[in-house]
Protein backbone atom coordinates (compact mmCIF):
# COMPACT_ATOMS: atom_id res chain seq x y z
CA UNK A 1 0.00 0.00 0.00
CA UNK A 2 2.80 2.46 0.89
CA UNK A 3 4.72 1.51 -2.22
CA UNK A 4 1.66 2.09 -4.44
CA UNK A 5 1.13 5.50 -2.87
CA UNK A 6 4.78 6.39 -3.46
CA UNK A 7 4.61 5.39 -7.12
CA UNK A 8 1.38 7.36 -7.55
CA UNK A 9 3.09 10.49 -6.20
CA UNK A 10 5.96 10.03 -8.67
CA UNK A 11 3.52 9.61 -11.57
CA UNK A 12 1.61 12.70 -10.52
CA UNK A 13 4.82 14.73 -10.27
CA UNK A 14 5.87 13.64 -13.78
CA UNK A 15 2.47 14.56 -15.22
CA UNK A 16 2.51 17.99 -13.58
CA UNK A 17 6.06 18.60 -14.78
CA UNK A 18 5.18 17.57 -18.32
CA UNK A 19 2.22 19.97 -18.44
CA UNK A 20 4.35 22.78 -17.03
CA UNK A 21 7.12 22.23 -19.61
CA UNK A 22 4.60 22.00 -22.46
CA UNK A 23 3.15 25.36 -21.44
CA UNK A 24 6.59 27.01 -21.33
CA UNK A 25 7.68 25.72 -24.72
CA UNK A 26 11.32 26.14 -25.83
CA UNK A 27 13.78 24.05 -27.88
CA UNK A 28 17.25 22.52 -27.68
CA UNK A 29 19.99 22.24 -30.33
CA UNK A 30 22.85 19.72 -30.24
CA UNK A 31 25.88 20.23 -32.53
CA UNK A 32 28.57 17.64 -32.98
CA UNK A 33 31.03 17.85 -35.90
CA UNK A 34 28.81 18.12 -38.96
CA UNK A 35 25.74 16.95 -37.10
CA UNK A 36 23.14 19.31 -35.74
CA UNK A 37 19.99 18.15 -33.96
CA UNK A 38 17.01 20.37 -33.12
CA UNK A 39 14.26 19.19 -30.68
CA UNK A 40 11.75 20.63 -28.30
CA UNK A 41 12.24 20.36 -24.54
CA UNK A 42 9.31 17.93 -24.32
CA UNK A 43 10.88 15.56 -26.83
CA UNK A 44 14.20 15.76 -25.02
CA UNK A 45 12.59 14.85 -21.72
CA UNK A 46 10.71 11.99 -23.36
CA UNK A 47 13.98 10.63 -24.77
CA UNK A 48 15.58 11.01 -21.34
CA UNK A 49 12.73 9.08 -19.73
CA UNK A 50 13.02 6.34 -22.34
CA UNK A 51 16.76 6.12 -21.70
CA UNK A 52 16.20 5.80 -17.94
CA UNK A 53 13.62 3.06 -18.47
CA UNK A 54 15.95 1.22 -20.85
CA UNK A 55 18.80 1.38 -18.34
CA UNK A 56 16.50 0.12 -15.59
CA UNK A 57 15.45 -2.81 -17.78
CA UNK A 58 19.07 -3.62 -18.59
CA UNK A 59 19.88 -3.52 -14.86
CA UNK A 60 17.00 -5.91 -14.15
CA UNK A 61 18.22 -8.33 -16.81
CA UNK A 62 21.71 -8.37 -15.33
CA UNK A 63 20.26 -8.69 -11.82
CA UNK A 64 18.14 -11.63 -12.97
CA UNK A 65 21.19 -13.33 -14.49
CA UNK A 66 23.44 -12.69 -11.48
CA UNK A 67 20.79 -13.28 -8.76
CA UNK A 68 18.24 -15.94 -9.75
CA UNK A 69 14.71 -15.81 -8.20
CA UNK A 70 15.52 -18.70 -5.87
CA UNK A 71 18.30 -16.70 -4.22
CA UNK A 72 16.12 -13.61 -3.91
CA UNK A 73 13.31 -15.72 -2.45
CA UNK A 74 15.68 -17.23 0.11
CA UNK A 75 16.80 -13.77 1.14
CA UNK A 76 13.21 -12.59 1.53
CA UNK A 77 12.44 -15.67 3.63
CA UNK A 78 15.55 -15.07 5.73
CA UNK A 79 14.50 -11.46 6.29
CA UNK A 80 11.02 -12.57 7.35
CA UNK A 81 12.48 -15.15 9.71
CA UNK A 82 14.79 -12.56 11.22
CA UNK A 83 11.89 -10.18 11.79
CA UNK A 84 9.82 -13.05 13.19
CA UNK A 85 12.52 -14.08 15.66
CA UNK A 86 12.97 -10.45 16.68
CA UNK A 87 9.23 -10.28 17.38
CA UNK A 88 9.50 -13.48 19.44
CA UNK A 89 12.40 -12.08 21.46
CA UNK A 90 10.50 -8.88 22.14
CA UNK A 91 7.35 -10.85 22.98
CA UNK A 92 9.00 -13.15 25.51
CA UNK A 93 10.80 -10.15 27.02
CA UNK A 94 7.47 -8.36 27.39
CA UNK A 95 5.99 -11.48 28.97
CA UNK A 96 8.83 -11.67 31.48
CA UNK A 97 8.35 -7.97 32.24
CA UNK A 98 4.67 -8.53 33.00
CA UNK A 99 3.27 -6.89 29.86
CA UNK A 100 1.02 -9.55 28.28
CA UNK A 101 -0.66 -7.04 25.94
CA UNK A 102 2.63 -6.19 24.20
CA UNK A 103 3.60 -9.87 24.26
CA UNK A 104 0.34 -10.75 22.50
CA UNK A 105 0.97 -8.11 19.80
CA UNK A 106 4.45 -9.48 19.17
CA UNK A 107 3.12 -13.05 19.18
CA UNK A 108 0.62 -12.25 16.43
CA UNK A 109 3.30 -10.42 14.45
CA UNK A 110 5.55 -13.46 14.80
CA UNK A 111 2.75 -15.74 13.60
CA UNK A 112 2.33 -13.62 10.46
CA UNK A 113 6.05 -13.80 9.77
CA UNK A 114 6.52 -17.39 10.95
CA UNK A 115 3.19 -19.06 10.19
CA UNK A 116 2.61 -22.34 12.02
CA UNK A 117 5.82 -22.24 14.06
CA UNK A 118 5.56 -23.53 17.63
CA UNK A 119 7.31 -20.69 19.53
CA UNK A 120 4.87 -18.15 18.11
CA UNK A 121 1.88 -20.27 19.17
CA UNK A 122 3.42 -20.84 22.57
CA UNK A 123 4.06 -17.12 23.10
CA UNK A 124 0.46 -16.27 22.26
CA UNK A 125 -0.83 -19.02 24.54
CA UNK A 126 1.26 -17.78 27.45
CA UNK A 127 0.31 -14.15 26.83
CA UNK A 128 -3.37 -15.10 26.73
CA UNK A 129 -3.04 -16.87 30.07
CA UNK A 130 -1.86 -13.65 31.71
CA UNK A 131 -4.68 -11.56 30.28
CA UNK A 132 -8.13 -11.33 31.94
CA UNK A 133 -10.02 -14.60 31.41
CA UNK A 134 -12.90 -13.33 29.28
CA UNK A 135 -14.89 -15.64 27.06
CA UNK A 136 -13.10 -14.64 23.85
CA UNK A 137 -9.69 -15.02 25.44
CA UNK A 138 -10.49 -18.49 26.79
CA UNK A 139 -11.80 -19.54 23.40
CA UNK A 140 -8.58 -18.36 21.77
CA UNK A 141 -6.53 -20.26 24.36
CA UNK A 142 -8.44 -23.45 23.60
CA UNK A 143 -7.76 -22.97 19.91
CA UNK A 144 -4.03 -22.46 20.51
CA UNK A 145 -3.75 -25.53 22.75
CA UNK A 146 -5.57 -27.62 20.16
CA UNK A 147 -3.08 -26.49 17.50
CA UNK A 148 -0.18 -27.39 19.78
CA UNK A 149 -1.74 -30.75 20.63
CA UNK A 150 -2.14 -31.54 16.92
CA UNK A 151 1.60 -31.22 16.35
CA UNK A 152 3.67 -34.30 17.12
CA UNK A 153 6.53 -32.36 18.68
CA UNK A 154 4.25 -30.19 20.84
CA UNK A 155 1.45 -32.65 21.62
CA UNK A 156 2.34 -32.88 25.31
CA UNK A 157 2.63 -29.10 25.57
CA UNK A 158 -0.82 -28.63 24.06
CA UNK A 159 -2.34 -31.28 26.30
CA UNK A 160 -0.77 -29.63 29.33
CA UNK A 161 -2.44 -26.35 28.45
CA UNK A 162 -5.77 -28.12 27.96
CA UNK A 163 -5.44 -29.94 31.30
CA UNK A 164 -4.70 -26.71 33.14
CA UNK A 165 -7.62 -24.97 31.43
CA UNK A 166 -9.96 -27.83 32.39
CA UNK A 167 -8.80 -27.66 36.00
CA UNK A 168 -9.28 -23.88 36.10
CA UNK A 169 -12.84 -24.45 34.86
CA UNK A 170 -13.37 -27.21 37.48
CA UNK A 171 -14.02 -29.71 34.66
CA UNK A 172 -12.37 -32.59 36.50
CA UNK A 173 -13.56 -35.48 34.33
CA UNK A 174 -12.44 -33.68 31.18
CA UNK A 175 -9.10 -32.97 32.88
CA UNK A 176 -8.81 -36.67 33.72
CA UNK A 177 -9.47 -37.65 30.09
CA UNK A 178 -6.84 -35.20 28.83
CA UNK A 179 -4.28 -36.25 31.46
CA UNK A 180 -4.69 -39.88 30.37
CA UNK A 181 -4.00 -38.78 26.78
CA UNK A 182 -0.86 -37.02 28.00
CA UNK A 183 0.37 -40.20 29.70
CA UNK A 184 -0.36 -42.17 26.53
CA UNK A 185 1.58 -39.60 24.50
CA UNK A 186 4.60 -39.85 26.80
CA UNK A 187 4.49 -42.43 29.58
CA UNK A 188 7.84 -41.20 30.91
CA UNK A 189 6.75 -37.60 31.32
CA UNK A 190 6.95 -36.64 35.03
CA UNK A 191 4.44 -33.84 34.49
CA UNK A 192 1.86 -36.11 32.83
CA UNK A 193 2.18 -38.75 35.55
CA UNK A 194 1.95 -36.17 38.35
CA UNK A 195 -1.04 -34.47 36.72
CA UNK A 196 -2.91 -37.75 36.31
CA UNK A 197 -2.16 -38.73 39.91
CA UNK A 198 -3.37 -35.40 41.31
CA UNK A 199 -6.59 -35.46 39.29
CA UNK A 200 -7.35 -39.06 40.28
CA UNK A 201 -6.86 -38.09 43.92
CA UNK A 202 -9.13 -35.06 43.46
CA UNK A 203 -11.83 -37.35 42.03
CA UNK A 204 -11.17 -39.91 44.81
CA UNK A 205 -10.29 -42.65 42.33
CA UNK A 206 -8.12 -44.27 45.00
CA UNK A 207 -7.27 -47.53 43.22
CA UNK A 208 -6.37 -45.77 39.97
CA UNK A 209 -4.29 -43.30 41.95
CA UNK A 210 -2.38 -46.18 43.56
CA UNK A 211 -1.72 -47.65 40.12
CA UNK A 212 -0.45 -44.30 38.85
CA UNK A 213 1.70 -43.97 41.96
CA UNK A 214 3.59 -47.08 40.85
CA UNK A 215 4.57 -45.25 37.67
CA UNK A 216 5.50 -42.22 39.74
CA UNK A 217 7.82 -44.45 41.74
CA UNK A 218 9.67 -45.49 38.59
CA UNK A 219 9.94 -41.88 37.39
CA UNK A 220 11.19 -40.64 40.78
CA UNK A 221 8.85 -37.65 40.72
CA UNK A 222 8.30 -37.82 44.49
CA UNK A 223 10.88 -38.01 47.29
CA UNK A 224 10.96 -41.35 49.08
CA UNK A 225 9.27 -40.13 52.27
CA UNK A 226 6.46 -38.40 50.38
CA UNK A 227 5.97 -41.47 48.21
CA UNK A 228 5.59 -43.73 51.26
CA UNK A 229 3.26 -41.28 52.96
CA UNK A 230 1.05 -40.93 49.87
CA UNK A 231 0.86 -44.70 49.37
CA UNK A 232 -0.16 -45.12 53.02
CA UNK A 233 -2.84 -42.44 52.79
CA UNK A 234 -4.23 -43.93 49.57
CA UNK A 235 -4.37 -47.37 51.20
CA UNK A 236 -6.20 -45.81 54.16
CA UNK A 237 -8.68 -44.16 51.77
CA UNK A 238 -9.31 -47.52 50.10
CA UNK A 239 -9.72 -49.16 53.52
CA UNK A 240 -12.24 -46.50 54.52
CA UNK A 241 -14.12 -47.03 51.27
CA UNK A 242 -14.17 -50.80 51.74
CA UNK A 243 -15.34 -50.36 55.34
CA UNK A 244 -18.23 -48.10 54.30
CA UNK A 245 -19.18 -50.72 51.69
CA UNK A 246 -19.28 -53.43 54.35
CA UNK A 247 -16.20 -55.28 53.10
CA UNK A 248 -14.49 -55.70 56.46
CA UNK A 249 -11.80 -58.20 55.43
CA UNK A 250 -10.69 -56.06 52.49
CA UNK A 251 -10.74 -52.97 54.70
CA UNK A 252 -8.54 -54.65 57.33
CA UNK A 253 -6.06 -55.73 54.66
CA UNK A 254 -5.80 -52.19 53.32
CA UNK A 255 -5.47 -50.57 56.73
CA UNK A 256 -2.68 -53.00 57.61
CA UNK A 257 -0.85 -51.95 54.44
CA UNK A 258 -1.27 -48.30 55.42
CA UNK A 259 0.05 -48.85 58.95
CA UNK A 260 2.93 -50.99 57.77
CA UNK A 261 4.54 -47.98 56.07
CA UNK A 262 3.09 -45.17 58.20
CA UNK A 263 2.45 -46.46 61.73
CA UNK A 264 1.68 -42.93 62.98
CA UNK A 265 -1.13 -42.31 60.46
CA UNK A 266 -3.83 -41.51 63.00
CA UNK A 267 -6.90 -42.08 60.77
CA UNK A 268 -5.57 -45.53 59.86
CA UNK A 269 -4.94 -46.35 63.54
CA UNK A 270 -8.46 -45.29 64.49
CA UNK A 271 -9.93 -47.28 61.61
CA UNK A 272 -7.94 -50.36 62.67
CA UNK A 273 -9.41 -50.04 66.17
CA UNK A 274 -12.89 -49.54 64.76
CA UNK A 275 -12.53 -52.62 62.54
CA UNK A 276 -10.93 -54.58 65.41
CA UNK A 277 -8.04 -55.48 63.13
CA UNK A 278 -6.50 -57.89 65.63
CA UNK A 279 -6.92 -58.83 69.28
CA UNK A 280 -6.70 -56.34 72.15
CA UNK A 281 -2.95 -56.83 72.60
CA UNK A 282 -2.32 -56.23 68.89
CA UNK A 283 -4.46 -53.09 68.90
CA UNK A 284 -2.68 -51.78 71.99
CA UNK A 285 0.62 -52.31 70.18
CA UNK A 286 -0.64 -50.35 67.16
CA UNK A 287 -1.74 -47.42 69.34
CA UNK A 288 1.48 -47.45 71.39
CA UNK A 289 3.52 -47.28 68.18
CA UNK A 290 1.46 -44.36 66.91
CA UNK A 291 1.81 -42.55 70.26
CA UNK A 292 5.57 -42.87 70.08
CA UNK A 293 5.52 -40.94 66.78
CA UNK A 294 2.66 -38.49 67.40
CA UNK A 295 0.54 -38.41 70.59
CA UNK A 296 -3.11 -37.51 70.17
CA UNK A 297 -6.11 -37.50 72.56
CA UNK A 298 -8.05 -39.83 70.27
CA UNK A 299 -5.29 -42.41 70.59
CA UNK A 300 -5.54 -42.22 74.38
CA UNK A 301 -9.32 -42.58 74.27
CA UNK A 302 -9.10 -45.57 71.93
CA UNK A 303 -6.39 -47.18 74.07
CA UNK A 304 -8.38 -46.88 77.31
CA UNK A 305 -11.65 -47.93 75.68
CA UNK A 306 -10.18 -51.28 74.66
CA UNK A 307 -11.13 -52.37 78.20
CA UNK A 308 -13.79 -49.83 79.26
CA UNK A 309 -14.76 -51.55 82.54
CA UNK A 310 -11.39 -50.92 84.18
CA UNK A 311 -11.10 -48.96 87.42
CA UNK A 312 -9.44 -45.54 87.49
CA UNK A 313 -6.28 -47.07 88.93
CA UNK A 314 -6.13 -49.73 86.21
CA UNK A 315 -6.65 -47.09 83.53
CA UNK A 316 -3.84 -45.04 85.05
CA UNK A 317 -1.57 -48.07 84.82
CA UNK A 318 -2.42 -48.50 81.13
CA UNK A 319 -1.98 -44.76 80.56
CA UNK A 320 1.51 -44.94 82.01
CA UNK A 321 2.33 -47.80 79.68
CA UNK A 322 0.98 -45.90 76.66
CA UNK A 323 2.96 -42.73 77.40
CA UNK A 324 6.21 -44.46 78.33
CA UNK A 325 7.65 -44.18 74.81
CA UNK A 326 7.00 -40.41 74.62
CA UNK A 327 6.90 -39.47 78.29
CA UNK A 328 7.78 -35.78 78.09
CA UNK A 329 5.27 -34.86 75.40
CA UNK A 330 2.60 -32.34 76.48
CA UNK A 331 -0.19 -34.77 75.59
CA UNK A 332 1.47 -37.47 77.71
CA UNK A 333 1.56 -35.14 80.73
CA UNK A 334 -2.03 -34.03 80.11
CA UNK A 335 -3.23 -37.63 79.86
CA UNK A 336 -1.46 -38.75 83.03
CA UNK A 337 -2.66 -35.64 84.90
CA UNK A 338 -6.22 -36.48 83.85
CA UNK A 339 -5.91 -40.12 84.89
CA UNK A 340 -4.29 -39.19 88.22
CA UNK A 341 -7.15 -36.78 88.88
CA UNK A 342 -9.63 -39.59 88.19
CA UNK A 343 -7.67 -41.87 90.55
CA UNK A 344 -7.42 -39.03 93.13
CA UNK A 345 -3.63 -39.09 93.07
CA UNK A 346 -3.35 -35.33 93.62
CA UNK A 347 0.46 -34.98 94.00
CA UNK A 348 1.15 -36.99 90.85
CA UNK A 349 -1.42 -34.98 88.88
CA UNK A 350 0.19 -31.72 90.02
CA UNK A 351 3.65 -33.03 89.18
CA UNK A 352 2.70 -33.61 85.53
CA UNK A 353 1.04 -30.19 85.23
CA UNK A 354 3.98 -28.45 86.89
CA UNK A 355 6.27 -30.15 84.40
CA UNK A 356 4.31 -28.54 81.55
CA UNK A 357 4.41 -25.13 83.24
CA UNK A 358 8.15 -25.35 83.88
CA UNK A 359 8.83 -25.92 80.19
CA UNK A 360 6.48 -23.09 79.09
CA UNK A 361 4.24 -25.38 77.06
CA UNK A 362 1.00 -24.73 78.93
CA UNK A 363 -2.25 -24.51 76.97
CA UNK A 364 -5.84 -23.79 77.94
CA UNK A 365 -6.16 -27.50 78.73
CA UNK A 366 -3.28 -27.27 81.23
CA UNK A 367 -5.00 -24.50 83.20
CA UNK A 368 -8.34 -26.30 83.08
CA UNK A 369 -6.74 -29.38 84.65
CA UNK A 370 -5.04 -27.21 87.28
CA UNK A 371 -8.40 -25.61 88.07
CA UNK A 372 -10.00 -29.04 88.48
CA UNK A 373 -7.15 -30.05 90.76
CA UNK A 374 -7.79 -27.02 93.00
CA UNK A 375 -11.49 -27.85 93.12
CA UNK A 376 -11.09 -31.59 93.78
CA UNK A 377 -8.12 -31.51 96.14
CA UNK A 378 -8.73 -28.28 98.07
CA UNK A 379 -12.29 -27.30 97.18
CA UNK A 380 -10.77 -23.89 96.34
CA UNK A 381 -13.16 -22.33 93.83
CA UNK A 382 -11.41 -18.93 93.93
CA UNK A 383 -8.06 -20.38 92.84
CA UNK A 384 -9.84 -22.48 90.22
CA UNK A 385 -11.52 -19.37 88.75
CA UNK A 386 -8.19 -17.51 88.67
CA UNK A 387 -6.56 -20.41 86.82
CA UNK A 388 -9.40 -20.63 84.30
CA UNK A 389 -9.14 -16.89 83.68
CA UNK A 390 -5.41 -17.26 83.14
CA UNK A 391 -6.06 -20.13 80.75
CA UNK A 392 -8.04 -17.82 78.45
CA UNK A 393 -4.79 -16.09 77.52
CA UNK A 394 -2.88 -19.34 77.02
CA UNK A 395 -2.36 -20.95 73.59
CA UNK A 396 -5.10 -23.25 72.39
CA UNK A 397 -4.40 -27.00 72.46
CA UNK A 398 -3.09 -28.69 69.34
CA UNK A 399 -5.57 -29.02 66.51
CA UNK A 400 -5.73 -30.19 62.92
CA UNK A 401 -4.27 -27.40 60.78
CA UNK A 402 -3.91 -27.28 57.01
CA UNK A 403 -0.32 -26.66 55.95
CA UNK A 404 -1.51 -24.92 52.75
CA UNK A 405 -4.23 -22.52 53.88
CA UNK A 406 -3.52 -22.52 57.66
CA UNK A 407 -7.21 -23.10 58.43
CA UNK A 408 -8.19 -25.56 61.13
CA UNK A 409 -10.38 -28.61 60.66
CA UNK A 410 -12.43 -30.63 63.15
CA UNK A 411 -10.70 -33.87 62.21
CA UNK A 412 -8.78 -35.92 59.68
CA UNK A 413 -11.48 -38.42 58.72
CA UNK A 414 -11.43 -37.24 55.09
CA UNK A 415 -8.13 -36.85 53.23
CA UNK A 416 -8.87 -33.37 51.85
CA UNK A 417 -8.76 -30.06 53.69
CA UNK A 418 -12.40 -28.90 54.03
CA UNK A 419 -11.35 -25.32 53.23
CA UNK A 420 -8.92 -25.43 50.29
CA UNK A 421 -9.23 -29.05 49.16
CA UNK A 422 -5.55 -29.88 49.68
CA UNK A 423 -4.79 -33.58 49.90
CA UNK A 424 -3.18 -34.90 53.10
CA UNK A 425 -2.28 -31.40 54.27
CA UNK A 426 -3.71 -31.56 57.82
CA UNK A 427 -1.21 -31.77 60.66
CA UNK A 428 -1.83 -32.05 64.40
CA UNK A 429 -0.05 -28.99 65.73
CA UNK A 430 -0.36 -26.17 68.25
CA UNK A 431 -0.98 -22.55 67.32
CA UNK A 432 2.68 -21.74 67.94
CA UNK A 433 3.66 -24.09 65.14
CA UNK A 434 1.12 -23.04 62.51
CA UNK A 435 2.75 -22.11 59.24
CA UNK A 436 0.63 -19.80 57.13
CA UNK A 437 1.43 -20.39 53.51
CA UNK A 438 0.29 -18.62 50.42
CA UNK A 439 -2.99 -20.10 49.26
CA UNK A 440 -2.20 -22.40 46.39
CA UNK A 441 -3.57 -25.44 44.68
CA UNK A 442 -2.58 -28.50 46.68
CA UNK A 443 0.29 -30.85 45.94
CA UNK A 444 0.77 -29.47 42.45
CA UNK A 445 4.58 -29.23 42.63
CA UNK A 446 4.48 -26.34 40.20
CA UNK A 447 1.72 -27.87 38.08
CA UNK A 448 -1.36 -25.76 38.86
CA UNK A 449 -3.07 -28.96 39.82
CA UNK A 450 -5.20 -29.23 42.96
CA UNK A 451 -5.50 -32.68 44.40
N, C-alpha and C positions, 0 to 999 in steps of 0.2 A: 504493500500500500504506500509506504513512504517513497519507495523507488519510483512508482508510477507517478506520484505527485511531483517528484523531482524532475522526471523526464517531461512532464506536462509544462512545468515552468520554463524549461529550456526551449521547448517548442514554441511556447508563447513569446518568449524573448526574441527568438529568431524571426517569427512572423512580424512582430512589432518593428524590429530592426529593418526587415525587408521593406515594409511599407514606408518607413521613414526615409530610407535611401532612395526608393522610387520617387518619392515626392521631391527630394532635393536634386535629383538628376545628376549630371556630370559624366565625364568620360576619362579613360586612361589610355596612354599611348606608350607602347614598348618598342624600343629601337635596338636592334642588335645586328651589327655589320650592315648588310644590305636589306635586312628584314625590318619591317615596321608594322606593328599590330595596333589597331585601334579597337577599343571595346568600352562599353558603358560600365559604370561601377557595379550595376546589378549583375551583369554577365560575369564580371571578374569575381564577385562574391560567390556566384553559383559555381564557377569553376573551382574556386577555393574549397567550397563545401564538398564538391565531388571528389577532389583530391584527398580531403580529410577522410571521407568515407572509404575511399579506395585503400588508403593506408591502414585504416582500422581493419578492413577485411583481410588485407595481407597479413597484418599482425595476428589476426585470429587463426588464419591458415597455419602460420608458423607455430602458434601456440598449440593448435590441435595436433600438429605433427610431433612437437617436442613434449607435450603433456597430454597423453591420451585421456579420454573420458574416465577410464577406470581409476587413473591416478587422482584426477580431480575429485571424483566421487569419494575415494578413500580419504582425501583431505577434508572434504566437507563432513564426512562421518566422524573423523577424528576431532574436528572442531566441535561438532555437536556433543560428542562424548565428553570432551573437556569441559564444555559449558554445563553438561549434565552433572558431572562429578563435582564441579564447583558448587552447583546448586545443592547437591547432597551434603557437601562439607558445611555449607552455610546453614542448611536445614538442621543437621544434627547439632551444630554449635548453638543454634537458636533453641533447640529442644533442651540441651544441657543448661542453657541460661534461663530456662523457665518461660520461654516465649513460644507457646505452641501455635499461635496464629501465624507468625513469620515462618515457623517450621513447616506448617501446612502449605503456605504459599510456595516455598522452595521445593517441597515434595511434589506438588503438582507441576511445577516447572521442570523438575527432574524427570517426571513421568512423560512429559511431552518430548523431552530431548532423548530420554532413554526408555522408550515404550516397552513395558513388560518386564523390566529388570527388577529383581527382588529388592535391592536396597531402597529403591524409590517407593515401592509398595510398603515396605517395612517402616520407612520414615513417616509416610502418611498415616499408617495404622497407629504408630506411637503418638504422633501429634494429635490424632483424633481422640485418643484415650485421655489426653490431658485437657481437652476442651470440655465445656459443659455437656452433659449427657442428654442432649435433646433427641427427639425421635429421628430426625434426619441424620444426625451424627452417628447414632447407633446403627442405623440402616447402612450407612457408608462403611462403618467398621466391619459389619457382618460381610459386606461385599468384598472388602479387602482380605479378610481372613479366609473367605472361600477361595479367592484367587491364589492365596499363598498355599492353601491346603491342596489345591489342584496341581501344584508343581511338585515334582518328585523330590527336588532338593530342599523344598521349604514346607513339605507336608506337615511335619511335626510342629513347625513354627505356627502355621495356620491353625492347626488343631489346638495348640496351646491358647491362642487368642480366642478361639471359639469356646473352649472350656472356661476360661476366665470370664468371658461375657455371659455364659450360661449361669455361672456361680453368682455373678453380680446381679443377675435377674432372678435369682433363687429358683432356677429351673434345674433342680438337682438330678432328675432322671435323664434329662437331655445331657447334662454335664457328664453323667455316668456313661452314657452311650458314646460320647465324644472321647472321653478318657480311655475307654476300651479300644477305640480306633487308634488312639495314640500309641497304646501298648502294642497293638498289632503292627503298627507302622515301624516301631523300634522297641523291641522287647528289652533292650539293654539301656534304654533312656531312664536315668534316675528321676528326671522330672515326671515323665509319664507314669512311672510306677508309684511315685509319691502322690501324684494327683489322684490316681485311681484309688489308692489306699485311703486317702483322706475323704474322698467322696463316699466310698463304701461305708466308712465309719459314720459319716454324717447321716447316711440313710439307714444306719444300724443293720447293715448286711454283714453280720459278724463273721460268719463262716467264709464268705468271699474275701473279707478283709484279712482273715488269717491266711488264706491261700496266697493273697497278694503279698502278705508280709514275708512269706517264704522267698519270693522273688526279691523283695527288698533286702533280705539277708544276703543273697548272692551279690547284689549290686553295692552292698555296703553304704546304703544311703542313710542309715541310722547308726549312731554309736551303740556299742554293745549293751550298755546299761539301759538305754532307751528302748532298744529292741526287745530286751527281756521284759522290761516293764510293760510295753505295749502288748506283747504276746500274753502276758499274765492277765492284763485287763480284758483283752478280747476273750480269753478263755472264761474269765469270770462272767462277762456279758452273755456268753453262750450258756453257761451254767444257770444263770438267772432266767434266761429264756426257756431252757429245758425245765426248770423248776416250775415256772408259771404255767407251762404246758402239761404239768403232771408227770414228767419223765424223770423220776427221782434218781434212778440208777445213772442215767446219762448226765444228769446235773452233778451228781457226786463225782463222777469221773472227771468232768470239766473243772470243778472247783479244786480237785486235788492237783490237776495240772497247773492251775493258777498259783496255788500255794507252794508248789514245788519250786517254782522260780522266784516268787515274791511272797515269802512267808509273812511279811508285814502288811500285805494288802488287806486292810480292814474289812471292806465289803465282802471279800472272799472268805475271811475268817468267820464273819457273822453268818454268812450263808451256809458254811460248813456246819456251824452249830445248829442252825435252823433245820438243816437236812439230816442232822445227827450222823454226819459222815465219819462214823467210828464210835467206839465205846467212850465212856466218860473219861478214862485215862488218856485216850488218844486226843480227845477234844481239849482236855486241859493242856496237853503238850502243845497243841496248835496255838492256843491262846497265850501260853507262856512265851512261846517263840515270838509271837507278834508283839507282846509287851516289851520284850527285850529290845526290839527295833523301834517301836513307837507306841508308848502307852496311850490309852484312850479310855474314858469312862465306860463306853459300851463294852469294851473287852472285860473290864472288871465286873460289870453287871452279868455278862454272859458266863463268866468264870464262876461266880458265886451262885448263879441260878442253876448250875449243873446239879447241885444238891440243895434245893431250896428249903428243905426242912431242917437244916443245920441250926444250931444255937449260935448266938452272937460270938461266943468264944471260939467255936469251931470255924465260923466264917473268918474271924480274925486270923486264925492259924493258916487258912487257905490264902487269905490276902497277903500274909507275910511271904508265903511260898511264891505267889504270883509276882510280887514286887522285888524279889531277891535279885533278879538279874539286872534290874535297873533301879536300884534302891534310892538313889538321890534325885530322881526325876520328880518334878513338882506333883505330877499326877499320882506317883507312888506315895508321897507324903500325904496328899489329900485323902487318898483311899484309906491309908492306915489310920489317919486321924479320925476319919468317919467311922471305921470299924472299931477303933478304941473307944470312941464316944458311945457306940451302940453297946459295947461290952462294959461300959462304965470304968474304963481304965484311964482316969483323968490325966495322970502325970505323963503317960505315954502319948496320949492325944496331944497334949500341950508341947511335948518334945518335938513331935513331927511338925507342928505349926510354927514353933519357934525356929526350927531349921529353915523353913521357907522364908521367914522374916529376916533371918540373919544373912541370907544370900540375896536379899532384895528381889525376890521373885513372887511376892504376894500378889494375889488377884482378889477380885470381889468374893470368890469362893473361900479364900483363906480367911478373910475377915468374918464371913458368915459362920464358918466353923468355930472360930474363936468366940463369936458371940454366943453360939449354942453352948460352948464349953462353960462360959461364965454363967449362963442360965442353969445348966444342968448341975454343975459342980457347986456353985456358990449361990445360986438363985439371985444373982446380981443383975437385975434388969437394966439398971442405969449404965453399967459398964458394957452390957450387951448392946444397948442403943448407941453408945459412943462408937463402938467397934463397927456397927453396921453403917453409921454415918461416915466413918472413915473409909469403909469399903466402897462407898459410892465414888470416891476419887481414885480408887485403885484400877489398874488395867482389868479389862474383861478377861474371863477365862479363854483358853484356846478355843478356836472354832474353825469350821471349814471355810477356807478363803481361796478364791480363785487367783491363781498366779498370773492371769492375763488381765482381768478387769478389776481385781482387788475387791470385788463384792463378796459378801459372805453368803453361805448356803446352809439350809437346815441339816443337810446330811449328804452322804456320798452314795446313796442307793443307786442313782442313775449316773452314767459315766460322763454326762455333759454338764457343764456349768449352766444353771438355770437362767443366768443373766446374759452371757455372751455366747453360749453354745460351745465353748472350748471343750475339747476332749481330754479327760484325765488331767484336769488343771487344778483340782481342789486339793489343798493341803491343810492338815490339821496344825494350826499355828496360832500363837498369841498375837495380839495387836502390835506388840513391839517388833514382831518379825514379819509384818505384812510388807509386801513389796508391790507398790503401785506401779504398774507398767502401762505403757501406752496401749490404748485399746486397739487390738489387731485381730485379724482372723486367726483362729487357733491352729497351732501345729502346722503352719503352712511352710515353714522353713524357706521363706522368700518366695512363696508360690501363689499368694493371694487365695489360698484355699482353706476355708474353714472346715473343721472336721467335727 
